[in-house]
Amino acid sequence: MLETNTQAPDFTLPDQNGKVHTLSGYKGQYILVYFYPEDDTPGCIKEACAIREVYGDFEKNNIKVFGISADTVDSHKKFEEKYGLPFTLLSDPEKKVILPYGSGTILTKRISYLINPEGVIVKAYPKVDPVHHGEEILKDVYALSK
């Protein structure tokens, strides 16, 4: 895992629509980078849907959400459409981001990072409760913003 109070390593990956995103392009706002094992599996569905349910609050607080797994762009597109996910899913089949962020070698681990507007990791979540993770992130952003 990466350490808190360190600069988040930059990356560039395609999303579920084939659009390329670069982490540093989102400086100036909070960013949730959450890693998950696989599209359309029970825990991953719970986590994605929990974030979806509070996504309006993420938008109100200018928080960008990146869900990252080793699944393909096509798999992400199906996952997004099936569950009406309003946030960005990034495809990392070669694990160019998954490995440096410490999210596993064979299987992608369910871990998350909250990155502040300056690009610094302010919170790491090595053990994620998929059902409550969205609310947990919002509470932490509220606390950090005070």
Backbone as ProteinMPNN parsed JSONL, in Angstrom:
{"seq_chain_A": "MLETNTQAPDFTLPDQNGKVHTLSGYKGQYILVYFYPEDDTPGCIKEACAIREVYGDFEKNNIKVFGISADTVDSHKKFEEKYGLPFTLLSDPEKKVILPYGSGTILTKRISYLINPEGVIVKAYPKVDPVHHGEEILKDVYALSK", "coords_chain_A": {"N_chain_A": [[0.835, -1.198, 0.0], [0.32, 2.286, -0.548], [1.686, 5.1, 1.192], [0.1, 7.431, 3.439], [-0.003, 11.016, 3.18], [1.745, 11.299, 1.072], [2.629, 11.995, -2.32], [0.273, 11.074, -4.736], [0.867, 8.542, -7.074], [0.989, 9.336, -10.497], [-1.193, 8.408, -13.187], [-2.459, 6.995, -16.259], [-5.305, 5.84, -17.773], [-7.806, 4.0, -19.686], [-11.379, 4.56, -19.701], [-14.718, 3.147, -19.203], [-15.878, 3.893, -21.547], [-13.889, 4.113, -23.314], [-12.57, 6.495, -23.186], [-9.688, 8.291, -22.265], [-8.19, 8.862, -19.121], [-6.242, 10.888, -16.978], [-4.738, 10.936, -13.867], [-3.505, 13.267, -12.735], [-4.79, 15.246, -14.12], [-7.001, 15.904, -12.696], [-6.429, 17.395, -10.519], [-7.083, 19.728, -7.906], [-9.438, 18.974, -6.923], [-11.054, 16.661, -4.666], [-10.29, 13.182, -4.895], [-11.442, 9.931, -5.19], [-9.903, 6.928, -5.406], [-10.652, 3.804, -6.055], [-9.97, 0.403, -5.777], [-10.987, -2.707, -7.067], [-11.867, -6.228, -7.141], [-13.304, -7.547, -9.377], [-15.573, -6.979, -12.085], [-19.128, -7.146, -11.716], [-19.39, -9.019, -9.597], [-20.381, -10.312, -6.367], [-19.408, -8.739, -3.98], [-18.246, -6.566, -5.279], [-20.351, -5.493, -6.707], [-21.96, -4.653, -4.558], [-20.297, -2.66, -3.441], [-19.965, -0.81, -5.588], [-22.654, -0.092, -6.046], [-23.313, 1.012, -3.569], [-21.715, 3.298, -3.568], [-22.854, 4.517, -5.779], [-25.394, 5.134, -4.732], [-24.926, 7.299, -3.043], [-23.815, 9.1, -4.695], [-24.663, 11.593, -5.616], [-24.026, 13.259, -3.476], [-21.273, 13.059, -3.612], [-20.813, 14.444, -5.998], [-21.805, 17.008, -5.27], [-19.841, 17.743, -3.498], [-17.654, 17.928, -5.085], [-16.088, 15.608, -5.682], [-14.196, 13.385, -7.425], [-14.641, 10.147, -8.746], [-12.908, 7.196, -9.246], [-13.144, 3.95, -10.162], [-11.197, 1.099, -10.227], [-10.183, -1.802, -11.906], [-8.824, -4.922, -13.16], [-10.349, -5.621, -15.263], [-11.683, -5.519, -18.641], [-12.31, -2.732, -20.912], [-14.758, -3.157, -22.236], [-16.028, -4.954, -20.459], [-16.283, -3.279, -18.227], [-18.056, -1.399, -19.3], [-20.421, -2.899, -19.621], [-20.893, -3.505, -16.917], [-21.267, -0.934, -15.846], [-23.609, -0.14, -17.263], [-25.467, -2.137, -16.53], [-25.864, -1.661, -13.793], [-26.346, 1.021, -13.595], [-24.253, 2.885, -13.062], [-22.887, 5.957, -12.134], [-20.3, 6.922, -12.23], [-16.731, 6.898, -13.015], [-15.169, 4.099, -14.425], [-12.134, 2.535, -14.566], [-9.971, 0.766, -16.732], [-7.508, -1.623, -16.221], [-5.928, -3.894, -17.345], [-3.29, -4.758, -17.595], [-2.241, -4.205, -15.197], [-0.809, -1.873, -14.584], [-1.291, 0.222, -12.902], [-2.57, -0.922, -10.73], [-0.597, -2.595, -9.506], [1.582, -0.743, -8.644], [0.082, 0.749, -6.81], [-0.327, -1.03, -4.836], [-2.348, -2.938, -4.836], [-2.465, -5.68, -5.174], [-1.251, -8.729, -6.763], [-1.849, -11.185, -8.142], [-4.705, -11.414, -7.779], [-6.84, -8.577, -7.702], [-6.879, -6.482, -4.94], [-9.341, -5.232, -2.657], [-9.0, -2.14, -2.054], [-8.716, 1.347, -1.171], [-8.014, 4.8, -1.923], [-8.007, 8.102, -0.745], [-7.555, 11.112, -2.217], [-6.265, 14.347, -1.947], [-7.026, 17.788, -3.052], [-4.508, 18.715, -3.845], [-3.209, 16.543, -4.784], [-2.227, 14.723, -2.985], [-2.126, 11.781, -1.035], [-4.457, 11.417, 1.394], [-5.832, 9.677, 2.911], [-5.842, 6.204, 3.402], [-7.419, 3.153, 2.682], [-7.231, 0.154, 3.704], [-8.849, -1.979, 4.369], [-11.89, -2.491, 3.231], [-15.307, -1.94, 3.707], [-17.687, -2.944, 1.684], [-20.428, -2.168, 1.605], [-20.696, 0.182, 3.1], [-18.796, 1.946, 2.24], [-18.975, 4.221, 0.517], [-20.354, 6.151, 2.104], [-18.507, 6.346, 4.173], [-16.309, 7.552, 2.895], [-17.406, 10.062, 2.252], [-17.848, 11.118, 4.867], [-15.202, 11.321, 5.709], [-14.168, 13.21, 3.875], [-15.727, 15.439, 4.578], [-14.763, 15.839, 7.198], [-12.068, 16.41, 6.68], [-12.282, 18.748, 5.276], [-12.929, 20.717, 7.014]], "CA_chain_A": [[0.0, 0.0, 0.0], [1.0, 3.577, -0.53], [1.61, 5.807, 2.468], [-0.601, 8.714, 3.462], [0.842, 12.209, 3.143], [2.675, 11.229, -0.05], [2.02, 12.321, -3.613], [-0.309, 9.915, -5.421], [1.506, 8.322, -8.372], [0.144, 9.668, -11.634], [-1.486, 7.306, -14.101], [-3.35, 7.243, -17.39], [-6.026, 4.61, -18.12], [-9.084, 4.211, -20.374], [-12.597, 4.27, -18.947], [-15.7, 2.232, -19.78], [-16.256, 4.382, -22.879], [-12.676, 4.224, -24.106], [-11.952, 7.799, -22.951], [-8.493, 8.189, -21.432], [-8.136, 9.767, -17.97], [-4.961, 10.998, -16.28], [-5.016, 11.367, -12.496], [-3.071, 14.653, -12.506], [-5.744, 16.138, -14.763], [-8.107, 16.165, -11.776], [-5.985, 18.172, -9.357], [-8.007, 20.813, -7.587], [-10.616, 18.383, -6.295], [-10.808, 15.372, -4.027], [-10.432, 12.036, -5.789], [-11.469, 8.595, -4.615], [-9.425, 5.865, -6.293], [-10.944, 2.543, -5.375], [-9.621, -0.806, -6.518], [-11.898, -3.803, -6.765], [-11.422, -7.449, -7.817], [-13.866, -7.951, -10.669], [-16.917, -6.511, -12.406], [-20.311, -8.006, -11.606], [-19.281, -10.042, -8.558], [-21.202, -9.837, -5.246], [-18.838, -7.633, -3.202], [-17.998, -5.425, -6.168], [-21.674, -4.918, -6.972], [-22.358, -3.934, -3.345], [-19.488, -1.445, -3.289], [-20.311, 0.133, -6.661], [-24.017, 0.405, -5.832], [-23.289, 1.863, -2.378], [-21.187, 4.589, -4.011], [-23.892, 5.081, -6.653], [-26.504, 5.652, -3.923], [-24.575, 8.588, -2.435], [-23.017, 9.808, -5.689], [-25.079, 12.995, -5.649], [-23.228, 13.956, -2.471], [-19.915, 13.14, -4.152], [-20.824, 15.547, -6.965], [-21.975, 18.266, -4.539], [-18.576, 18.028, -2.827], [-16.617, 17.949, -6.113], [-15.225, 14.449, -5.508], [-14.12, 12.513, -8.603], [-14.543, 8.733, -8.373], [-12.334, 6.253, -10.189], [-13.102, 2.549, -9.787], [-10.188, 0.459, -11.073], [-9.941, -3.24, -11.839], [-8.102, -5.445, -14.319], [-11.322, -5.965, -16.304], [-11.576, -4.794, -19.898], [-13.205, -1.605, -21.155], [-16.077, -3.721, -22.543], [-16.601, -5.483, -19.219], [-16.684, -2.109, -17.432], [-19.238, -0.792, -19.924], [-21.565, -3.751, -19.251], [-21.092, -3.329, -15.475], [-21.838, 0.405, -15.69], [-24.977, -0.121, -17.78], [-26.317, -3.049, -15.766], [-26.166, -1.127, -12.46], [-26.558, 2.469, -13.659], [-23.181, 3.528, -12.306], [-22.673, 7.295, -12.671], [-18.907, 7.331, -12.075], [-15.754, 6.402, -13.972], [-14.508, 2.82, -14.192], [-10.917, 2.491, -15.367], [-9.513, -0.572, -17.095], [-6.064, -1.805, -16.029], [-5.654, -5.328, -17.501], [-1.856, -5.033, -17.444], [-1.958, -3.854, -13.798], [0.193, -0.806, -14.521], [-1.646, 1.064, -11.758], [-2.906, -1.824, -9.619], [0.621, -3.032, -8.815], [2.236, 0.318, -7.868], [-0.784, 1.2, -5.721], [-0.345, -2.078, -3.826], [-3.647, -3.585, -4.806], [-2.422, -7.104, -5.472], [-0.477, -9.212, -7.901], [-2.689, -12.121, -8.895], [-6.059, -10.855, -7.691], [-6.879, -7.192, -7.254], [-7.426, -6.332, -3.594], [-10.304, -4.154, -2.459], [-8.443, -1.055, -1.254], [-9.038, 2.669, -1.711], [-7.227, 5.958, -1.512], [-8.614, 9.415, -0.876], [-6.499, 12.024, -2.637], [-6.743, 15.718, -1.766], [-6.916, 18.612, -4.261], [-3.105, 18.92, -4.215], [-2.678, 15.282, -5.298], [-1.606, 13.991, -1.877], [-2.969, 10.753, -0.408], [-4.773, 11.84, 2.755], [-6.386, 8.535, 3.647], [-5.788, 4.906, 2.734], [-8.427, 2.234, 3.221], [-6.773, -1.202, 3.379], [-9.96, -2.917, 4.6], [-13.081, -1.764, 2.793], [-16.637, -2.522, 3.866], [-18.325, -2.527, 0.44], [-21.758, -1.588, 1.783], [-20.653, 1.494, 3.748], [-17.611, 2.683, 1.815], [-19.349, 5.533, -0.01], [-20.647, 7.032, 3.23], [-17.248, 6.532, 4.893], [-15.526, 8.535, 2.145], [-18.035, 11.37, 2.439], [-17.554, 11.567, 6.236], [-13.792, 11.712, 5.775], [-14.005, 14.47, 3.143], [-16.318, 16.487, 5.41], [-13.845, 16.086, 8.31], [-10.831, 17.021, 6.16], [-12.602, 20.066, 4.709], [-13.185, 21.68, 8.117]], "C_chain_A": [[0.866, 1.243, 0.0], [0.765, 4.254, 0.817], [0.769, 7.075, 2.346], [0.427, 9.829, 3.53], [1.961, 12.115, 2.118], [1.908, 11.558, -1.329], [1.492, 11.038, -4.251], [0.401, 9.74, -6.769], [0.523, 8.603, -9.515], [-0.079, 8.425, -12.489], [-2.409, 7.78, -15.195], [-3.958, 5.913, -17.794], [-7.313, 4.953, -18.878], [-10.27, 3.853, -19.473], [-13.517, 3.331, -19.724], [-16.175, 2.655, -21.165], [-15.057, 4.514, -23.806], [-11.981, 5.571, -23.959], [-10.79, 7.629, -21.976], [-8.514, 9.267, -20.347], [-6.739, 9.722, -17.359], [-5.233, 11.591, -14.906], [-4.666, 12.839, -12.286], [-3.994, 15.677, -13.174], [-6.911, 16.525, -13.863], [-7.652, 16.87, -10.499], [-6.937, 19.331, -9.15], [-9.3, 20.289, -6.981], [-10.207, 17.099, -5.579], [-11.061, 14.267, -5.038], [-10.454, 10.765, -4.94], [-10.985, 7.638, -5.692], [-9.688, 4.571, -5.541], [-10.683, 1.373, -6.312], [-10.57, -1.917, -6.103], [-11.534, -5.008, -7.622], [-11.977, -7.68, -9.218], [-15.282, -7.411, -10.859], [-17.958, -7.594, -12.143], [-20.137, -9.216, -10.69], [-19.929, -9.465, -7.296], [-20.641, -8.643, -4.467], [-18.641, -6.381, -4.032], [-19.3, -4.734, -6.555], [-22.116, -4.094, -5.765], [-21.613, -2.616, -3.211], [-19.877, -0.404, -4.334], [-21.698, 0.737, -6.439], [-24.107, 1.294, -4.596], [-22.747, 3.252, -2.732], [-22.215, 5.287, -4.909], [-24.985, 5.756, -5.833], [-26.205, 7.005, -3.296], [-23.796, 9.468, -3.42], [-23.417, 11.275, -5.829], [-24.301, 13.831, -4.647], [-21.765, 14.061, -2.901], [-19.833, 14.328, -5.122], [-20.927, 16.902, -6.273], [-20.669, 18.702, -3.88], [-17.379, 17.978, -3.771], [-15.585, 16.825, -5.922], [-15.315, 13.587, -6.765], [-13.933, 11.082, -8.12], [-13.972, 7.939, -9.535], [-12.381, 4.864, -9.565], [-12.153, 1.854, -10.75], [-10.145, -1.036, -10.816], [-9.195, -3.652, -13.096], [-9.054, -5.849, -15.445], [-11.157, -5.065, -17.528], [-12.539, -3.606, -19.945], [-14.623, -2.122, -21.418], [-16.772, -4.268, -21.307], [-17.091, -4.336, -18.332], [-17.957, -1.468, -17.989], [-20.493, -1.585, -19.55], [-21.914, -3.574, -17.776], [-21.763, -1.98, -15.204], [-23.31, 0.422, -16.1], [-25.922, -0.977, -16.947], [-26.761, -2.435, -14.435], [-26.346, 0.389, -12.435], [-25.513, 3.249, -12.888], [-22.839, 4.885, -12.928], [-21.221, 7.781, -12.616], [-18.003, 6.565, -13.034], [-15.134, 5.088, -13.524], [-13.305, 2.746, -15.132], [-10.422, 1.061, -15.531], [-7.993, -0.648, -17.005], [-5.683, -3.282, -16.165], [-4.18, -5.702, -17.349], [-1.352, -4.687, -16.045], [-0.842, -2.822, -13.647], [-0.051, 0.146, -13.361], [-1.908, 0.19, -10.53], [-1.66, -2.221, -8.832], [1.301, -1.906, -8.034], [1.399, 0.824, -6.687], [-0.972, 0.113, -4.654], [-1.644, -2.836, -3.727], [-3.617, -5.038, -5.262], [-1.58, -7.452, -6.681], [-1.322, -10.15, -8.752], [-4.124, -11.616, -8.938], [-5.971, -9.419, -7.193], [-7.55, -7.129, -5.892], [-8.376, -5.143, -3.553], [-9.692, -3.136, -1.5], [-8.776, 0.269, -1.944], [-8.083, 3.713, -1.169], [-8.064, 7.208, -1.727], [-7.476, 10.393, -1.1], [-7.045, 13.452, -2.554], [-6.537, 16.545, -3.039], [-5.481, 18.895, -4.722], [-2.46, 17.644, -4.745], [-1.994, 14.42, -4.254], [-2.605, 12.98, -1.309], [-3.202, 11.16, 1.044], [-5.38, 10.721, 3.584], [-6.266, 7.294, 2.776], [-6.763, 3.982, 3.446], [-8.019, 0.806, 2.851], [-7.855, -2.268, 3.55], [-11.249, -2.158, 4.33], [-14.338, -2.581, 3.083], [-17.439, -2.06, 2.658], [-19.648, -1.793, 0.62], [-21.708, -0.147, 2.305], [-19.515, 2.387, 3.251], [-17.936, 4.083, 1.28], [-19.594, 6.541, 1.091], [-19.381, 7.348, 4.028], [-16.389, 7.604, 4.213], [-16.092, 9.943, 2.356], [-17.749, 11.937, 3.833], [-16.117, 12.053, 6.33], [-13.544, 13.019, 5.025], [-14.566, 15.629, 3.955], [-15.341, 16.853, 6.55], [-12.575, 16.798, 7.836], [-11.063, 18.445, 5.661], [-12.813, 21.129, 5.78], [-11.925, 22.385, 8.538]], "O_chain_A": [[1.996, 1.239, 0.488], [-0.236, 4.002, 1.488], [0.729, 7.71, 1.292], [1.582, 9.607, 3.894], [2.999, 12.761, 2.26], [0.688, 11.411, -1.393], [2.197, 10.03, -4.298], [0.519, 10.702, -7.527], [-0.624, 8.159, -9.488], [0.745, 7.511, -12.507], [-3.057, 8.821, -15.083], [-3.241, 4.967, -18.119], [-7.849, 6.053, -18.736], [-10.181, 2.978, -18.612], [-13.141, 2.792, -20.765], [-16.802, 1.869, -21.877], [-15.187, 4.969, -24.943], [-10.916, 5.78, -24.54], [-10.901, 6.909, -20.983], [-8.814, 10.43, -20.617], [-6.133, 8.657, -17.24], [-5.882, 12.631, -14.792], [-5.463, 13.582, -11.712], [-3.969, 16.855, -12.818], [-7.72, 17.379, -14.226], [-8.393, 16.935, -9.518], [-7.523, 19.849, -10.101], [-10.16, 21.07, -6.573], [-9.152, 16.527, -5.854], [-11.916, 14.385, -5.916], [-9.593, 10.558, -4.085], [-11.583, 7.546, -6.764], [-9.044, 4.273, -4.535], [-11.112, 1.358, -7.466], [-10.913, -2.049, -4.928], [-10.962, -4.853, -8.7], [-11.222, -7.973, -10.145], [-16.084, -7.389, -9.925], [-17.706, -8.786, -12.322], [-20.662, -10.295, -10.963], [-20.02, -8.245, -7.165], [-21.331, -7.635, -4.31], [-18.843, -5.267, -3.549], [-19.334, -3.513, -6.712], [-22.592, -2.97, -5.921], [-22.209, -1.582, -2.908], [-20.096, 0.76, -3.998], [-21.892, 1.939, -6.625], [-24.897, 2.237, -4.575], [-23.261, 4.262, -2.251], [-22.418, 6.497, -4.808], [-25.454, 6.834, -6.198], [-27.125, 7.783, -3.042], [-23.19, 10.463, -3.022], [-22.569, 12.114, -6.136], [-23.954, 14.978, -4.928], [-21.095, 15.045, -2.588], [-18.892, 15.119, -5.064], [-20.223, 17.842, -6.641], [-20.42, 19.897, -3.722], [-16.231, 17.983, -3.327], [-14.377, 17.055, -5.989], [-16.394, 13.117, -7.123], [-13.16, 10.829, -7.196], [-14.477, 7.997, -10.657], [-11.73, 4.621, -8.549], [-12.289, 2.002, -11.965], [-10.079, -1.485, -9.672], [-8.963, -2.836, -13.988], [-8.611, -6.364, -16.471], [-10.564, -3.988, -17.45], [-13.455, -3.494, -19.13], [-15.586, -1.58, -20.876], [-17.973, -4.066, -21.127], [-18.177, -4.409, -17.757], [-18.829, -1.045, -17.229], [-21.516, -0.995, -19.201], [-23.09, -3.5, -17.419], [-22.712, -1.898, -14.425], [-24.156, 0.938, -15.369], [-27.058, -0.578, -16.69], [-27.889, -2.654, -13.994], [-26.484, 0.977, -11.363], [-25.845, 4.17, -12.142], [-22.534, 4.958, -14.118], [-20.95, 8.941, -12.927], [-18.46, 5.691, -13.771], [-14.641, 4.967, -12.403], [-13.448, 2.88, -16.347], [-10.453, 0.26, -14.597], [-7.279, 0.144, -17.62], [-5.171, -3.873, -15.214], [-3.861, -6.841, -17.01], [-0.17, -4.857, -15.748], [-0.039, -2.884, -12.716], [0.876, 0.804, -12.888], [-1.506, 0.537, -9.42], [-1.677, -2.182, -7.602], [1.579, -2.091, -6.849], [1.95, 1.275, -5.682], [-1.696, 0.319, -3.68], [-2.005, -3.324, -2.656], [-4.64, -5.571, -5.693], [-1.243, -6.6, -7.503], [-1.487, -9.927, -9.951], [-4.687, -11.415, -10.014], [-5.125, -9.092, -6.361], [-8.649, -7.652, -5.704], [-8.233, -4.182, -4.309], [-9.843, -3.251, -0.283], [-9.077, 0.306, -3.137], [-7.446, 3.544, -0.13], [-8.737, 7.359, -2.746], [-6.555, 10.495, -0.291], [-8.146, 13.734, -3.029], [-5.94, 16.06, -4.0], [-5.268, 19.275, -5.874], [-1.287, 17.656, -5.118], [-1.263, 13.49, -4.595], [-3.782, 13.292, -1.126], [-2.259, 11.237, 1.831], [-5.435, 10.805, 4.811], [-6.547, 7.325, 1.578], [-6.907, 4.033, 4.668], [-8.417, 0.303, 1.8], [-7.78, -3.335, 2.941], [-11.647, -1.289, 5.106], [-14.418, -3.762, 2.745], [-17.839, -0.897, 2.602], [-19.953, -0.88, -0.149], [-22.585, 0.655, 1.985], [-19.3, 3.471, 3.792], [-17.215, 5.034, 1.583], [-19.098, 7.665, 1.026], [-19.2, 8.47, 4.501], [-15.813, 8.461, 4.883], [-15.349, 10.891, 2.608], [-17.438, 13.121, 3.961], [-15.842, 13.077, 6.957], [-12.779, 13.858, 5.501], [-13.95, 16.693, 4.017], [-15.123, 18.032, 6.83], [-12.069, 17.687, 8.521], [-10.135, 19.253, 5.631], [-12.869, 22.319, 5.47], [-11.956, 23.219, 9.443]]}, "name": "protein", "num_of_chains": 1, "seq": "MLETNTQAPDFTLPDQNGKVHTLSGYKGQYILVYFYPEDDTPGCIKEACAIREVYGDFEKNNIKVFGISADTVDSHKKFEEKYGLPFTLLSDPEKKVILPYGSGTILTKRISYLINPEGVIVKAYPKVDPVHHGEEILKDVYALSK"}
